[in-house]
């Protein structure tokens, strides 16, 4: 019986897709030890957006959060993902900042470092992965999947061969953020990759936006995929990953073993179901097949944000027009993969084109930087007339060729002499007083309290300004009346 390992995404990508990354340390800690015993190959815990949301919205120190979880998860390797040479920002950062970031990830307990780049430009992966390898942790290169004339099997095989020869990574992963892989494409893509990987492991990370990912996974493991990313139901499906429990049962029927304890997985799932119920957060449900998705390729979280922003602007009826424009802009920009940050660039430009009524009249700085190659090597050229408009209408302050970057760590350590490198990196990444506000929020809350139904009903009534409420059970009856002020 061949083994397929599970990359658990319940604490990272699943809440990123379903809960806008609003999963606190208090929600995670009660099940951390249980997840450590569940038999996962590794647990995906951190990427750029986790740092961003922790600092700006949750007011949790991300480094402290990860350290506390590492104290509970002692046997299963924790995974962190580095976004190319930009980390948390859009712009390319100095190599010494990237190096310090990777050093601190390892120092804080991460034993798998994954690097990804939306252009699949291997030059953008080398710095972080070579250092991670030198530090003795497992390394993974993620290749972002997309559909276009240039994202062929040959492109992926060539990129995989390059990361293996240049870096010597332990794992190559196909990361399908848009849920675009089909069983037919997997039957050609996986063999093309296996031919160049040798002993390097192959992983698959998909999303259920088109409903095909569970079937794609099963076809993938039959063809030689070694690891798949799943999340524990009910934090699964929809825009998130396939459900762990369902995948494990299906894989066993096909003759594969995963090492996952489904009883423990169900207990973790029940905990998060109760959290979702108490917090009013959504749970994942299987998505219907949508052919239009293959045209615009906008990932799930971004679809939600686009709809919300258009609603706020009173332009909800333009939603489909914006998606059509996304497809057109993406083709004109040389088929960037719809993954952070390029999905945001395409989406923003599409909204501006639709709202302004004249295409590329307003050009964000990031779009001009992308078109001029500031973020890396483009797989296909920008359409010439569109490039002319981008250069003409974009900011004149943006150079045609990016400036060489000077080392930044010495100045950072001098500027924040009394702080740790962990805090210094946060201050480098986040502007203004955001880090101060995070630190002022105090120690992390690590205990989560479930309220009884009566408490939740009373809190809901107070929020909705209900004047009278009556709760009865058996011979006991509680009545509350809100008196006018």
C-alpha positions as CSV (number, residue, x, y, z in Angstrom):
1,X,0.0,0.0,0.0
2,X,1.6,3.3,-1.1
3,X,1.7,6.2,1.3
4,X,0.5,9.7,0.5
5,X,1.2,12.3,3.0
6,X,-1.2,15.0,4.0
7,X,-0.2,18.7,4.2
8,X,-2.8,20.1,6.7
9,X,-4.1,23.6,5.9
10,X,-6.8,23.8,8.6
11,X,-4.9,26.6,10.5
12,X,-3.6,28.6,7.5
13,X,-5.1,28.4,4.0
14,X,-8.6,27.1,5.0
15,X,-9.3,30.1,7.3
16,X,-7.6,32.4,4.8
17,X,-10.2,31.3,2.2
18,X,-13.3,31.0,4.4
19,X,-12.7,33.4,7.3
20,X,-10.6,36.1,5.7
21,X,-7.7,34.8,7.9
22,X,-9.5,35.8,11.1
23,X,-8.5,32.7,13.1
24,X,-7.0,33.8,16.4
25,X,-4.5,32.0,18.6
26,X,-7.3,31.3,21.1
27,X,-9.3,29.4,18.4
28,X,-6.2,27.3,17.4
29,X,-4.6,26.4,20.8
30,X,-7.3,24.1,22.1
31,X,-6.8,21.6,19.3
32,X,-3.1,22.1,18.6
33,X,-2.0,19.0,20.5
34,X,-4.7,17.0,18.9
35,X,-3.6,18.0,15.5
36,X,0.0,17.1,16.4
37,X,-1.3,13.5,17.1
38,X,-3.5,13.3,14.0
39,X,-0.7,12.0,11.7
40,X,-0.2,14.8,9.2
41,X,3.0,15.0,7.2
42,X,3.3,18.7,8.0
43,X,1.0,21.5,9.1
44,X,0.8,24.7,7.0
45,X,0.8,27.6,9.4
46,X,2.1,30.8,8.0
47,X,2.4,32.9,4.8
48,X,2.5,36.6,4.1
49,X,-1.2,37.3,4.8
50,X,-1.0,35.7,8.2
51,X,1.6,38.2,9.3
52,X,-0.4,41.0,7.8
53,X,-3.7,40.1,9.4
54,X,-2.2,39.4,12.8
55,X,-0.5,42.8,13.0
56,X,-3.2,45.0,11.4
57,X,-6.5,43.3,12.4
58,X,-6.1,40.6,15.1
59,X,-3.5,42.6,17.0
60,X,-1.6,39.4,17.7
61,X,2.2,39.2,17.5
62,X,2.6,36.6,14.8
63,X,6.0,35.5,16.0
64,X,4.6,34.9,19.5
65,X,1.6,33.1,18.1
66,X,3.7,30.7,16.1
67,X,6.1,30.0,19.0
68,X,3.2,29.1,21.3
69,X,1.7,26.8,18.7
70,X,5.2,25.2,18.3
71,X,5.1,24.4,22.0
72,X,1.9,22.4,21.4
73,X,2.8,20.9,18.0
74,X,6.1,19.2,18.8
75,X,6.2,16.2,16.4
76,X,4.7,17.4,13.2
77,X,6.8,19.9,11.1
78,X,5.3,23.4,10.7
79,X,5.4,25.0,7.3
80,X,5.9,28.6,6.4
81,X,5.6,30.0,2.9
82,X,7.8,32.9,1.6
83,X,6.4,34.9,-1.3
84,X,9.3,35.2,-3.7
85,X,11.5,38.2,-3.1
86,X,8.6,40.4,-1.8
87,X,7.6,38.7,1.4
88,X,4.7,40.7,2.8
89,X,5.1,43.7,0.4
90,X,4.5,44.1,-3.3
91,X,7.9,45.4,-4.2
92,X,11.1,43.3,-4.4
93,X,13.1,43.5,-1.2
94,X,16.8,43.5,-0.4
95,X,18.3,40.0,-0.2
96,X,19.5,40.5,3.4
97,X,15.9,41.2,4.5
98,X,14.8,38.0,2.8
99,X,17.6,36.1,4.5
100,X,16.8,37.5,7.9
101,X,13.2,36.6,7.4
102,X,14.0,33.0,6.7
103,X,16.4,32.8,9.6
104,X,13.7,34.0,12.0
105,X,11.2,31.5,10.6
106,X,13.6,28.7,11.3
107,X,14.5,30.2,14.8
108,X,10.8,30.3,15.6
109,X,10.2,26.7,15.0
110,X,9.4,26.2,11.3
111,X,10.9,23.1,9.8
112,X,9.5,23.4,6.2
113,X,10.2,26.6,4.2
114,X,8.2,26.9,1.0
115,X,8.8,29.6,-1.6
116,X,6.5,30.6,-4.4
117,X,6.5,33.3,-7.1
118,X,3.5,34.4,-9.1
119,X,5.7,34.6,-12.2
120,X,7.4,31.2,-11.6
121,X,10.6,33.1,-12.0
122,X,13.2,30.8,-10.3
123,X,15.5,33.8,-9.7
124,X,12.9,35.0,-7.2
125,X,13.0,31.7,-5.2
126,X,16.8,31.1,-5.0
127,X,17.7,33.4,-2.1
128,X,15.1,32.1,0.4
129,X,15.4,28.4,-0.5
130,X,19.1,28.2,-0.6
131,X,19.4,29.7,2.8
132,X,16.6,27.5,4.2
133,X,18.5,24.5,2.8
134,X,21.7,25.7,4.5
135,X,19.9,26.0,7.8
136,X,18.9,22.3,7.5
137,X,15.2,22.5,7.1
138,X,13.0,20.9,4.4
139,X,12.6,23.1,1.3
140,X,9.8,23.3,-1.2
141,X,9.4,25.3,-4.4
142,X,5.8,26.1,-5.3
143,X,5.0,26.5,-8.9
144,X,1.8,28.6,-9.4
145,X,-0.7,26.9,-11.8
146,X,-2.7,28.8,-14.4
147,X,-4.3,28.3,-17.8
148,X,-2.9,30.3,-20.7
149,X,-1.0,29.7,-24.0
150,X,2.3,30.0,-22.1
151,X,1.5,27.9,-19.0
152,X,2.2,24.6,-20.7
153,X,3.3,21.3,-19.3
154,X,6.7,22.1,-20.8
155,X,6.8,25.4,-18.8
156,X,6.2,23.6,-15.6
157,X,8.6,20.8,-16.3
158,X,11.3,23.3,-17.2
159,X,10.7,25.3,-14.0
160,X,10.7,22.2,-11.9
161,X,14.0,21.0,-13.5
162,X,15.6,24.4,-12.8
163,X,14.7,24.5,-9.1
164,X,16.0,21.0,-8.6
165,X,19.3,21.7,-10.4
166,X,19.9,25.2,-9.1
167,X,18.6,24.8,-5.5
168,X,18.3,21.1,-4.8
169,X,14.8,21.4,-3.2
170,X,13.2,18.5,-1.4
171,X,9.8,19.1,-2.8
172,X,8.2,20.7,-5.8
173,X,4.6,21.6,-5.5
174,X,1.9,22.6,-8.0
175,X,-0.1,25.3,-6.3
176,X,-3.5,25.7,-8.0
177,X,-4.9,28.7,-6.2
178,X,-7.6,29.2,-8.8
179,X,-9.0,25.6,-8.7
180,X,-8.3,25.4,-12.4
181,X,-6.7,21.9,-12.6
182,X,-8.9,19.2,-14.3
183,X,-8.4,15.5,-14.3
184,X,-7.5,15.6,-18.0
185,X,-4.7,18.2,-17.4
186,X,-3.4,16.3,-14.4
187,X,-2.9,13.2,-16.6
188,X,-0.4,15.1,-18.7
189,X,1.1,17.5,-16.2
190,X,2.1,15.1,-13.5
191,X,3.9,12.7,-15.8
192,X,5.8,15.7,-17.3
193,X,6.9,16.7,-13.9
194,X,7.8,13.2,-12.7
195,X,10.1,12.8,-15.7
196,X,12.3,15.7,-14.5
197,X,12.0,15.4,-10.7
198,X,14.0,12.2,-10.1
199,X,13.8,11.5,-6.3
200,X,12.4,15.0,-5.5
201,X,8.9,14.7,-4.1
202,X,5.9,16.1,-5.9
203,X,3.0,17.8,-4.0
204,X,-0.3,19.2,-5.0
205,X,-2.2,22.1,-3.4
206,X,-5.6,22.9,-4.9
207,X,-8.7,24.8,-4.2
208,X,-12.3,23.6,-4.6
209,X,-13.6,26.7,-6.6
210,X,-14.8,24.6,-9.5
211,X,-15.6,21.5,-7.5
212,X,-13.0,19.5,-9.3
213,X,-10.1,19.4,-6.8
214,X,-11.1,16.3,-4.9
215,X,-11.2,14.3,-8.2
216,X,-8.0,16.0,-9.4
217,X,-6.3,14.8,-6.1
218,X,-7.3,11.2,-6.6
219,X,-6.1,11.2,-10.2
220,X,-2.9,12.9,-9.1
221,X,-2.0,10.3,-6.5
222,X,-2.6,7.5,-9.0
223,X,-0.1,9.2,-11.3
224,X,2.6,9.5,-8.6
225,X,1.8,12.7,-6.5
226,X,3.4,12.1,-3.1
227,X,1.7,14.8,-1.0
228,X,-1.6,16.7,-1.1
229,X,-2.9,19.7,0.8
230,X,-6.3,19.2,2.6
231,X,-8.2,20.9,5.3
232,X,-10.4,19.3,8.0
233,X,-14.1,19.6,7.3
234,X,-16.1,21.7,7.9
235,X,-13.2,24.1,7.2
236,X,-12.9,22.7,3.7
237,X,-14.4,22.9,0.2
238,X,-15.8,26.1,-1.3
239,X,-12.8,28.3,-2.0
240,X,-10.7,26.2,0.4
241,X,-9.0,22.8,0.0
242,X,-10.6,19.3,-0.3
243,X,-11.8,17.8,3.0
244,X,-9.3,15.7,4.8
245,X,-11.8,13.1,5.9
246,X,-13.3,12.5,2.5
247,X,-9.9,12.4,0.7
248,X,-8.5,9.9,3.3
249,X,-11.5,7.6,2.9
250,X,-11.3,7.8,-0.9
251,X,-7.6,7.3,-1.0
252,X,-7.9,4.2,1.2
253,X,-10.4,2.7,-1.2
254,X,-7.8,3.2,-4.0
255,X,-5.2,1.4,-2.0
256,X,-3.3,4.4,-0.5
257,X,-2.5,5.1,3.2
258,X,-2.1,8.5,4.7
259,X,-1.4,7.9,8.3
260,X,-4.2,10.3,9.4
261,X,-6.4,9.4,12.4
262,X,-9.9,10.3,11.2
263,X,-11.3,10.2,14.7
264,X,-9.0,13.0,15.8
265,X,-9.7,14.9,12.6
266,X,-13.4,14.8,13.3
267,X,-12.8,16.1,16.8
268,X,-10.8,19.0,15.4
269,X,-13.5,19.6,12.9
270,X,-16.2,19.7,15.6
271,X,-14.2,22.3,17.5
272,X,-14.1,24.6,14.5
273,X,-17.7,24.0,13.7
274,X,-18.6,25.3,17.2
275,X,-16.2,28.3,16.8
276,X,-17.8,29.2,13.4
277,X,-21.3,28.9,15.0
278,X,-20.4,31.2,17.9
279,X,-18.5,33.7,15.8
280,X,-20.9,33.8,12.9
281,X,-18.3,32.6,10.5
282,X,-19.0,30.6,7.3
283,X,-18.2,26.9,6.8
284,X,-17.1,25.4,3.5
285,X,-19.6,23.7,1.2
286,X,-18.9,22.0,-2.1
287,X,-19.0,24.4,-5.1
288,X,-20.9,23.8,-8.3
289,X,-19.0,23.6,-11.5
290,X,-18.6,27.0,-13.2
291,X,-17.2,27.2,-16.7
292,X,-16.9,31.0,-16.5
293,X,-14.3,30.6,-13.8
294,X,-11.9,29.2,-16.3
295,X,-12.1,32.4,-18.3
296,X,-11.5,35.0,-15.6
297,X,-9.5,32.7,-13.2
298,X,-10.1,35.1,-10.2
299,X,-9.5,33.3,-6.9
300,X,-12.2,32.9,-4.4
301,X,-11.2,35.4,-1.7
302,X,-10.7,38.0,-4.4
303,X,-14.1,37.3,-5.9
304,X,-15.7,38.1,-2.5
305,X,-13.7,41.3,-2.1
306,X,-14.5,42.5,-5.6
307,X,-18.2,42.0,-5.1
308,X,-18.1,43.7,-1.7
309,X,-16.2,46.7,-3.1
310,X,-18.5,47.1,-6.0
311,X,-21.5,46.9,-3.7
312,X,-20.0,49.6,-1.5
313,X,-19.6,51.8,-4.5
314,X,-23.1,51.2,-5.7
315,X,-21.8,49.3,-8.8
316,X,-22.9,45.8,-8.0
317,X,-24.5,45.4,-11.4
318,X,-21.0,45.8,-13.0
319,X,-19.7,42.6,-11.3
320,X,-19.8,40.4,-14.4
321,X,-18.4,43.2,-16.6
322,X,-15.4,43.5,-14.2
323,X,-14.8,39.7,-14.4
324,X,-14.9,39.9,-18.2
325,X,-12.4,42.8,-18.0
326,X,-10.2,40.8,-15.7
327,X,-9.9,38.2,-18.4
328,X,-9.0,40.8,-21.0
329,X,-6.5,42.7,-18.9
330,X,-4.8,39.4,-17.9
331,X,-4.3,38.5,-21.6
332,X,-3.0,42.0,-22.4
333,X,-0.5,41.9,-19.5
334,X,1.1,38.7,-20.8
335,X,-1.0,36.1,-18.8
336,X,0.1,36.7,-15.2
337,X,-1.1,34.0,-12.9
338,X,-4.1,35.1,-10.8
339,X,-2.3,34.7,-7.5
340,X,-1.1,37.3,-4.9
341,X,0.0,40.0,-5.8
342,X,-0.8,39.7,-9.5
343,X,-4.4,38.8,-9.1
344,X,-4.8,42.1,-7.2
345,X,-3.0,44.0,-10.0
346,X,-5.3,42.6,-12.7
347,X,-8.4,43.1,-10.6
348,X,-7.6,46.7,-9.7
349,X,-6.9,47.6,-13.3
350,X,-10.0,45.9,-14.5
351,X,-12.2,47.8,-12.0
352,X,-10.6,51.1,-13.0
353,X,-11.1,50.3,-16.7
354,X,-14.7,49.6,-16.2
355,X,-15.5,52.5,-13.8
356,X,-13.4,55.1,-15.7
357,X,-15.0,54.2,-19.0
358,X,-11.6,54.5,-20.7
359,X,-9.2,51.6,-20.5
360,X,-5.8,52.3,-18.8
361,X,-6.6,56.0,-18.3
362,X,-5.6,55.4,-14.7
363,X,-2.8,53.0,-14.1
364,X,-1.8,52.0,-10.5
365,X,2.0,52.1,-9.7
366,X,2.1,48.3,-9.2
367,X,0.7,47.7,-12.7
368,X,3.4,49.8,-14.3
369,X,6.1,48.2,-12.2
370,X,4.9,44.8,-13.3
371,X,4.7,45.7,-17.0
372,X,8.3,47.0,-16.8
373,X,9.6,43.9,-15.2
374,X,10.2,45.3,-11.7
375,X,8.8,42.1,-10.1
376,X,10.6,39.6,-12.2
377,X,10.8,38.0,-15.7
378,X,7.5,38.0,-17.6
379,X,6.5,34.8,-19.3
380,X,5.0,36.7,-22.2
381,X,5.3,40.3,-23.3
382,X,2.7,43.0,-22.5
383,X,0.6,43.9,-25.6
384,X,2.6,46.7,-27.3
385,X,-0.2,49.3,-27.4
386,X,-1.3,48.5,-23.9
387,X,2.3,48.9,-22.7
388,X,2.5,52.3,-24.4
389,X,-0.6,53.4,-22.4
390,X,0.7,52.0,-19.2
391,X,4.0,53.8,-19.6
392,X,2.3,57.1,-20.6
393,X,-0.4,57.1,-17.9
394,X,1.5,55.5,-15.1
395,X,3.5,57.5,-12.6
396,X,6.5,59.2,-14.1
397,X,8.5,58.5,-10.9
398,X,8.7,54.8,-11.8
399,X,12.0,54.0,-13.6
400,X,12.0,51.9,-16.7
401,X,14.5,49.6,-15.1
402,X,14.5,48.9,-11.3
403,X,17.2,50.3,-9.2
404,X,19.7,48.1,-7.5
405,X,18.8,47.4,-3.9
406,X,21.2,48.2,-1.1
407,X,21.4,46.0,2.1
408,X,18.8,47.1,4.6
409,X,19.5,45.0,7.7
410,X,22.4,47.1,9.2
411,X,20.3,50.2,9.1
412,X,17.3,48.4,10.5
413,X,19.3,47.1,13.5
414,X,20.7,50.5,14.1
415,X,17.3,52.2,13.9
416,X,15.7,49.8,16.3
417,X,18.7,49.0,18.5
418,X,16.7,47.8,21.5
419,X,14.3,45.5,19.7
420,X,14.7,41.9,18.6
421,X,15.1,40.9,15.0
422,X,11.5,39.6,15.0
423,X,10.2,43.0,16.0
424,X,12.5,44.8,13.6
425,X,11.2,42.8,10.7
426,X,7.7,43.6,11.6
427,X,8.5,47.3,11.7
428,X,10.3,47.1,8.4
429,X,7.2,45.5,6.8
430,X,4.4,47.5,8.4
431,X,4.1,51.3,8.2
432,X,3.2,53.8,10.8
433,X,2.1,52.8,14.2
434,X,0.6,49.4,13.3
435,X,3.2,47.4,15.2
436,X,2.9,49.7,18.2
437,X,-0.9,49.2,18.3
438,X,-0.4,45.4,18.0
439,X,2.1,45.4,21.0
440,X,-0.2,47.7,23.0
441,X,-3.0,45.0,22.7
442,X,-1.0,43.0,25.3
443,X,-0.3,39.2,25.5
444,X,-2.1,36.8,23.2
445,X,-5.3,35.2,24.4
446,X,-4.8,31.5,24.3
447,X,-8.0,30.2,25.8
448,X,-11.3,30.0,23.9
449,X,-14.6,30.0,25.8
450,X,-17.7,28.6,24.3
451,X,-20.9,30.4,25.5
452,X,-24.1,28.5,26.2
453,X,-27.1,29.0,23.9
454,X,-28.8,31.4,26.3
455,X,-25.7,33.7,26.4
456,X,-25.5,33.7,22.6
457,X,-29.2,34.4,22.2
458,X,-29.0,37.3,24.7
459,X,-25.9,38.8,23.0
460,X,-27.6,38.6,19.6
461,X,-30.7,40.2,20.9
462,X,-28.7,43.1,22.5
463,X,-26.8,43.7,19.2
464,X,-30.1,43.8,17.3
465,X,-31.8,46.1,19.8
466,X,-34.5,43.6,20.6
467,X,-36.8,45.0,23.4
468,X,-38.1,41.8,24.9
469,X,-36.7,38.3,25.1
470,X,-38.0,35.1,26.8
471,X,-36.0,31.9,27.4
472,X,-37.7,28.8,28.9
473,X,-36.5,25.3,29.7
474,X,-38.6,23.0,31.7
475,X,-40.0,24.8,34.6
476,X,-37.4,27.6,34.4
477,X,-38.2,30.7,32.5
478,X,-36.1,33.8,32.0
479,X,-37.5,37.1,30.7
480,X,-35.6,40.3,29.9
481,X,-37.0,43.7,28.9
482,X,-34.9,46.5,27.5
483,X,-36.2,49.7,29.1
484,X,-36.3,52.9,27.1
485,X,-33.6,55.4,27.8
